[in-house]
Amino acid sequence: MHDKIPIEVSEFSRIELPALGLLLAQSDFLPWRFLSHEPRERAERQLLESLTAKLTAEGSGVLAAHAGGKLTGVIAYEPLPWESKTLGRKAAALSVLLAAPPAGAALDQLIGAALPILRADGSELVTAKTYTTDLAAVHALQKQGFLLMDTMVDVICRFEDSTSRLLAEAEKPSDFVIRLAQRSDTDALRAVARAAFPRHFGRFHSDPKIGPETGSRLYEEWIQACVEGWCDWIFVAEKDGRIAGFSAWKKPTAAESRQGLRLGHYSIGAIHPDFQGRGLFKRLTLAGMRTLREFADCVEGPTHVHNLPVQRGYLKLGWQIADSRHSFHKWIR
Ligand SMILES: CC(C)(COP(=O)(O)OP(=O)(O)OC[C@H]1O[C@@H](n2cnc3c(N)ncnc32)[C@H](O)[C@@H]1OP(=O)(O)O)[C@@H](O)C(=O)NCCC(=O)NCCS
């Protein structure tokens, strides 16, 4: 009966924040869901904080759905400056697709209302991510013409006793030196990304309007952004002065630290094809884990569901798959 009541969509107003709290309390799709041991209040506070910020941020906004005068759903939209610059096409994201069950009709209308706003703002590509179990959001996005581009598994490692033992083990002698990257390594890091990613299968490669060439360039830009400050540490494996591979890591974000969450992040990694299959991914991952242990209780590293070498390497190092998410794209121009 509930979904027969007409739904109205309008801009979200701050005075509805308490009602939004009720909606959050019912949701199974909050941030950091892969950290099942963490109190959910943190995730609820984080979502409220990020939605509040989107009410005033340039180019962002929040829409609300009401049925019978009651708040039944929200959606946020925001520009994606890095993707826009790198693709040379204006990109934006839909996020926080949240609705009270049965959620389908409200999400459908919220997405349908957000798209013309983004179109009018000049956006060409709209992206969205959902938990794979959030079927109402998945179906609403598909109904609105979004296409599934990839599925990532959220793999995490808790720094517990077993991991501590592994991290304390001495490294076997090797021809490869593991060291921190310098700014002067930027061109070499880009070259490794250029060589490693052409046959990748992530969401940029699988989008026919982006494709492997631009998709690979995106990863080159990504590692350069890491050097320029996006990441806190980049480790490289080097042999005879040649960089064979890298992995980039981040401390807990400011938002995570505000919520008292000690979560570290793996950002991007690649091994030049000349050096793949020699255990370098695992050695670089260990270097990142050893460094992050001081700043984090847990580290997360999303990877493509088909990236078997990464998943196998993680498994050997005590990581576990804890959740999974889909990425969707829709071109609106
Ligand atoms: C994925 C990648 C980083 C792995 O690096 P690597 O140094 O070759 O990996 P490792 O040698 O440490 O091997 C990791 C594990 O995967 C296994 N593996 C390697 N290739 C595999 C394949 N095609 N299928 C299944 N397992 C594979 C290895 O045998 C090893 O497992 P083991 O310890 O049981 O032997 C590298 O292949 C790469 O750069 N790929 C392209 C870019 C990319 O995908 N980056 C990661 C984005 S998250």
Ligand as a Chemical Component Dictionary entry (heavy atoms), coordinates in Angstrom:
data_LIG
# 
_chem_comp.id                   LIG 
_chem_comp.type                 NON-POLYMER 
_chem_comp.pdbx_formal_charge   0 
_chem_comp.three_letter_code    LIG 
# 
loop_
_chem_comp_atom.comp_id 
_chem_comp_atom.atom_id 
_chem_comp_atom.alt_atom_id 
_chem_comp_atom.type_symbol 
_chem_comp_atom.charge 
_chem_comp_atom.model_Cartn_x 
_chem_comp_atom.model_Cartn_y 
_chem_comp_atom.model_Cartn_z 
_chem_comp_atom.pdbx_ordinal 
LIG C1  C1  C 0 47.693 -7.541  -10.079 1  
LIG C2  C2  C 0 49.187 -7.347  -9.985  2  
LIG C3  C3  C 0 49.472 -6.064  -9.173  3  
LIG C4  C4  C 0 49.793 -8.565  -9.265  4  
LIG O1  O1  O 0 51.192 -8.334  -9.115  5  
LIG P1  P1  P 0 52.254 -9.528  -9.071  6  
LIG O2  O2  O 0 53.525 -8.997  -8.484  7  
LIG O3  O3  O 0 52.343 -10.161 -10.401 8  
LIG O4  O4  O 0 51.573 -10.503 -7.998  9  
LIG P2  P2  P 0 52.318 -11.572 -7.110  10 
LIG O5  O5  O 0 53.481 -12.156 -7.889  11 
LIG O6  O6  O 0 52.601 -11.004 -5.747  12 
LIG O7  O7  O 0 51.219 -12.712 -7.061  13 
LIG C5  C5  C 0 50.090 -12.641 -6.244  14 
LIG C6  C6  C 0 49.385 -13.991 -6.294  15 
LIG O8  O8  O 0 48.555 -14.053 -7.462  16 
LIG C7  C7  C 0 48.860 -15.242 -8.199  17 
LIG N1  N1  N 0 48.580 -14.944 -9.592  18 
LIG C8  C8  C 0 49.327 -14.277 -10.467 19 
LIG N2  N2  N 0 48.694 -14.186 -11.653 20 
LIG C9  C9  C 0 47.525 -14.863 -11.508 21 
LIG C10 C10 C 0 46.393 -15.161 -12.366 22 
LIG N3  N3  N 0 46.348 -14.719 -13.624 23 
LIG N4  N4  N 0 45.346 -15.862 -11.859 24 
LIG C11 C11 C 0 45.351 -16.289 -10.573 25 
LIG N5  N5  N 0 46.382 -16.035 -9.714  26 
LIG C12 C12 C 0 47.446 -15.338 -10.180 27 
LIG C13 C13 C 0 50.306 -15.514 -7.898  28 
LIG O9  O9  O 0 50.644 -16.856 -8.138  29 
LIG C14 C14 C 0 50.332 -15.182 -6.405  30 
LIG O10 O10 O 0 49.743 -16.217 -5.650  31 
LIG P3  P3  P 0 50.676 -17.273 -4.846  32 
LIG O11 O11 O 0 51.309 -16.457 -3.751  33 
LIG O12 O12 O 0 49.711 -18.265 -4.356  34 
LIG O13 O13 O 0 51.652 -17.798 -5.843  35 
LIG C15 C15 C 0 49.820 -7.239  -11.407 36 
LIG O14 O14 O 0 49.450 -8.393  -12.128 37 
LIG C16 C16 C 0 49.361 -6.011  -12.168 38 
LIG O15 O15 O 0 50.020 -4.977  -12.121 39 
LIG N6  N6  N 0 48.235 -6.124  -12.894 40 
LIG C17 C17 C 0 47.686 -4.995  -13.681 41 
LIG C18 C18 C 0 47.272 -3.821  -12.824 42 
LIG C19 C19 C 0 46.370 -4.205  -11.680 43 
LIG O16 O16 O 0 45.474 -5.028  -11.775 44 
LIG N7  N7  N 0 46.624 -3.553  -10.515 45 
LIG C20 C20 C 0 45.865 -3.765  -9.299  46 
LIG C21 C21 C 0 44.673 -2.886  -9.257  47 
LIG S1  S1  S 0 43.864 -3.070  -7.662  48 
# 
loop_
_chem_comp_bond.comp_id 
_chem_comp_bond.atom_id_1 
_chem_comp_bond.atom_id_2 
_chem_comp_bond.value_order 
_chem_comp_bond.pdbx_ordinal 
LIG C1  C2  SING 1  
LIG C2  C3  SING 2  
LIG C2  C4  SING 3  
LIG C2  C15 SING 4  
LIG C4  O1  SING 5  
LIG O1  P1  SING 6  
LIG P1  O2  DOUB 7  
LIG P1  O3  SING 8  
LIG P1  O4  SING 9  
LIG O4  P2  SING 10 
LIG P2  O5  DOUB 11 
LIG P2  O6  SING 12 
LIG P2  O7  SING 13 
LIG O7  C5  SING 14 
LIG C5  C6  SING 15 
LIG C6  O8  SING 16 
LIG C6  C14 SING 17 
LIG O8  C7  SING 18 
LIG C7  N1  SING 19 
LIG C7  C13 SING 20 
LIG N1  C8  SING 21 
LIG N1  C12 SING 22 
LIG C8  N2  DOUB 23 
LIG N2  C9  SING 24 
LIG C9  C10 SING 25 
LIG C9  C12 DOUB 26 
LIG C10 N3  SING 27 
LIG C10 N4  DOUB 28 
LIG N4  C11 SING 29 
LIG C11 N5  DOUB 30 
LIG N5  C12 SING 31 
LIG C13 O9  SING 32 
LIG C13 C14 SING 33 
LIG C14 O10 SING 34 
LIG O10 P3  SING 35 
LIG P3  O11 DOUB 36 
LIG P3  O12 SING 37 
LIG P3  O13 SING 38 
LIG C15 O14 SING 39 
LIG C15 C16 SING 40 
LIG C16 O15 DOUB 41 
LIG C16 N6  SING 42 
LIG N6  C17 SING 43 
LIG C17 C18 SING 44 
LIG C18 C19 SING 45 
LIG C19 O16 DOUB 46 
LIG C19 N7  SING 47 
LIG N7  C20 SING 48 
LIG C20 C21 SING 49 
LIG C21 S1  SING 50 
# 
